[in-house]
Amino acid sequence: MNQRILVVEDDKTIAMGIEYSLQQEGFDVDVRYDMATAMETIRSIDYSLVLLDISLPDGTGFDLCRAIRSKGDTPIIFLTARDDEVNVVMGLDMGADDYVTKPFRVRELISRIKSVLRRSQPQDPRRPAIYVLGDVSIYPDQARVTKRGEDVMLTAMEYKLLLTLASHMGQVLTRSQILEQLWDLGGEFVNDNTLTVYIKRLRDKIEDHPQHPKLIHTVRGLGYKAEAGEPHAPLA
């Protein structure tokens, strides 16, 4: 079953654009243009996620947020033209999961939505306590990486990139799939060019010979793949 998203936005041009883009990504989408009809909808339908405009003709997105939160923990993303701290803090304190300031790029919005949906899923109890790539060990519960027992200092984005690849060991991830994983609340938006830079930085820190990588492989025309590799042979 496709995930179902409710879009509450009084600007019909924006709403139609969001609806089309989400449908292209395989989501089922309902659109409401005011608080009254949106309130009726959320009482009868369970959504995977709700996009809320703050300014509505007959109320505010904050009122809808309270109503949704009284019903359950459906993920909420605010859409707002008000790029000021008071509204952002108010929305997050009220229980919203994220916010997007207009005007926004569609790709960023889609990435935010997918990120929030991922975070709302229960943790997989089968997730290993450690991932191993050659001499590199990744400890997800501690957000820690070591190489031959020594800590490897990674930036937050480098760590997230490594964890994304390691958690799909042996699987080719397209650049688009990786970019979607790297977008998160409070983080910078990573585009296709900067992904190449992060891959290089990561290789410089974990590969013995970054120019001839053994752990993170480039699959030409497709993307990247992490391989378990062989641990470094101990010195005699």
C-alpha positions in Angstrom: 0.0 0.0 0.0 1.3 3.5 -0.9 2.0 5.9 1.9 -0.8 8.6 2.0 0.0 12.3 2.6 -2.3 15.1 3.4 -1.3 18.6 2.0 -3.0 21.6 3.7 -2.1 24.6 1.6 -4.4 27.6 0.6 -2.3 28.6 -2.4 -3.8 26.3 -5.1 -0.8 26.7 -7.4 1.6 25.6 -4.7 -0.7 22.8 -3.6 -1.1 21.5 -7.1 2.7 21.5 -7.7 3.3 19.6 -4.4 0.5 17.1 -5.2 1.9 16.4 -8.7 5.5 15.9 -7.4 4.4 13.6 -4.5 2.3 11.5 -6.9 5.3 11.2 -9.2 7.2 9.7 -6.2 4.5 7.1 -5.7 2.6 8.7 -2.8 -1.2 8.9 -2.5 -2.1 12.6 -1.9 -5.1 14.4 -0.5 -5.2 18.2 -0.8 -7.2 20.6 1.4 -7.2 24.4 1.1 -8.6 25.5 4.5 -8.6 24.4 8.1 -12.3 23.4 8.3 -12.1 20.7 5.5 -8.7 19.6 6.7 -10.0 19.1 10.2 -12.9 16.9 8.9 -10.4 14.9 6.9 -7.9 14.1 9.7 -10.8 12.9 11.9 -11.7 10.2 9.5 -8.4 9.2 7.7 -5.0 8.1 9.1 -2.1 9.6 7.1 1.5 8.7 6.9 2.5 12.3 7.0 0.8 15.8 6.9 2.2 18.9 5.2 0.7 22.0 6.9 0.8 25.6 5.8 0.9 27.9 8.8 -1.3 30.6 7.4 -4.8 29.4 6.4 -7.9 31.5 5.5 -9.9 30.3 8.5 -7.2 29.5 11.0 -3.6 28.4 11.4 -1.6 25.3 10.9 -0.9 25.4 14.6 -4.5 24.6 15.3 -4.4 21.6 13.0 -1.2 20.5 14.5 -2.8 20.4 17.9 -5.7 18.4 16.6 -3.4 15.9 14.8 -1.3 15.5 17.9 -4.4 14.9 20.1 -5.2 12.0 17.8 -1.7 10.4 17.5 1.9 10.8 16.4 1.4 11.3 12.6 4.6 13.0 11.3 4.0 16.7 10.5 6.0 19.1 8.4 5.1 22.8 8.4 5.1 24.8 5.2 5.7 28.5 6.0 6.6 31.8 4.3 7.5 33.1 7.8 11.2 32.5 8.2 11.3 33.7 11.7 12.5 31.9 14.8 9.2 32.4 16.8 7.1 30.4 14.4 9.7 27.7 13.8 10.2 27.1 17.6 6.4 27.2 18.2 5.8 24.6 15.5 8.5 22.3 16.7 7.5 22.7 20.4 4.0 21.8 19.4 5.2 18.5 18.0 6.0 19.1 14.4 8.8 17.0 13.0 10.3 19.5 10.5 9.5 22.7 8.7 10.2 24.0 5.1 10.3 27.7 4.3 8.8 28.9 1.0 9.9 29.2 -1.6 11.5 25.7 -1.6 13.0 23.4 -4.1 10.8 20.4 -4.8 13.7 18.0 -4.4 14.5 19.4 -1.0 10.8 19.0 0.1 10.7 15.4 -1.2 14.0 14.6 0.6 12.6 16.2 3.9 9.4 14.1 3.6 11.3 10.8 3.0 13.7 11.6 5.9 10.8 12.3 8.3 9.0 9.1 7.2 12.2 7.1 7.8 12.7 8.6 11.2 9.1 7.8 12.1 9.6 4.1 11.4 10.4 1.9 14.4 14.0 0.9 14.8 14.8 -2.5 13.3 15.8 -4.8 16.2 17.9 -6.9 13.8 20.2 -4.0 13.1 23.7 -5.1 13.9 25.6 -3.5 16.8 28.6 -3.1 14.5 29.4 -2.9 10.8 32.9 -4.0 9.6 34.6 -2.9 6.5 38.1 -4.3 6.4 39.9 -2.7 9.4 37.2 -0.1 9.8 34.5 -0.7 12.5 31.3 1.3 12.7 29.3 1.4 16.0 25.8 2.9 15.2 24.7 3.1 18.8 27.7 5.2 19.7 28.1 7.0 16.4 31.7 5.9 16.5 34.2 4.7 13.9 37.5 3.1 14.4 40.3 1.9 12.1 42.6 -0.8 13.6 41.3 0.2 17.0 42.0 3.9 16.6 39.1 6.4 16.5 38.5 8.0 13.1 37.3 11.5 13.3 34.4 12.1 10.8 32.1 15.0 10.3 28.4 14.3 10.8 27.8 14.1 7.1 30.8 11.8 6.5 29.6 9.5 9.2 26.1 9.4 7.9 27.4 8.7 4.4 29.6 5.8 5.7 26.7 4.4 7.8 24.4 4.5 4.8 26.8 2.6 2.6 27.8 0.1 5.3 24.1 -0.7 6.2 23.7 -1.7 2.5 26.8 -3.8 2.3 27.4 -5.2 -1.1 24.5 -3.4 -2.6 24.9 -0.7 -5.2 23.2 2.5 -4.1 22.5 5.1 -6.8 23.6 8.7 -6.2 19.9 9.7 -5.8 19.3 7.0 -3.1 22.4 8.2 -1.2 21.3 11.9 -1.5 17.9 11.1 0.0 19.6 9.4 3.0 21.9 12.3 3.7 19.2 14.9 4.0 18.0 15.4 7.5 16.6 17.9 10.0 19.1 20.7 10.7 21.5 19.4 8.1 22.7 21.1 4.9 21.2 20.0 1.6 23.7 17.8 -0.2 23.7 18.0 -4.0 25.2 15.7 -6.6 28.5 17.6 -6.8 29.1 17.8 -3.0 28.4 14.1 -2.7 31.5 13.4 -4.8 33.5 15.6 -2.4 32.2 13.7 0.6 33.0 10.4 -1.0 36.6 11.6 -1.5 37.0 12.9 2.0 35.6 9.7 3.5 38.0 7.6 1.4 40.9 9.8 2.5 40.1 8.9 6.1 39.3 5.2 6.0 41.1 3.8 3.0 44.8 2.7 3.1 45.2 3.9 -0.5 42.4 6.4 -1.3 43.3 6.4 -5.0 42.7 2.6 -5.1 39.8 2.1 -2.7 39.0 -1.3 -1.4 36.1 -0.5 0.9 34.0 2.1 -1.0 33.8 1.3 -4.7 32.5 3.5 -7.5 30.2 1.6 -9.8 30.4 3.6 -13.0 27.2 5.0 -14.3 25.3 3.7 -11.2 26.6 4.9 -7.9 28.6 3.4 -5.0 29.0 0.2 -3.1 30.6 -0.7 0.2 32.5 -4.0 0.5 33.5 -5.8 3.6 37.1 -6.0 2.4 39.9 -7.9 4.1 41.5 -6.8 7.4 45.0 -5.5 7.2 47.5 -8.4 7.7 49.4 -8.0 11.0 53.0 -7.2 10.8 55.4 -10.1 11.5 
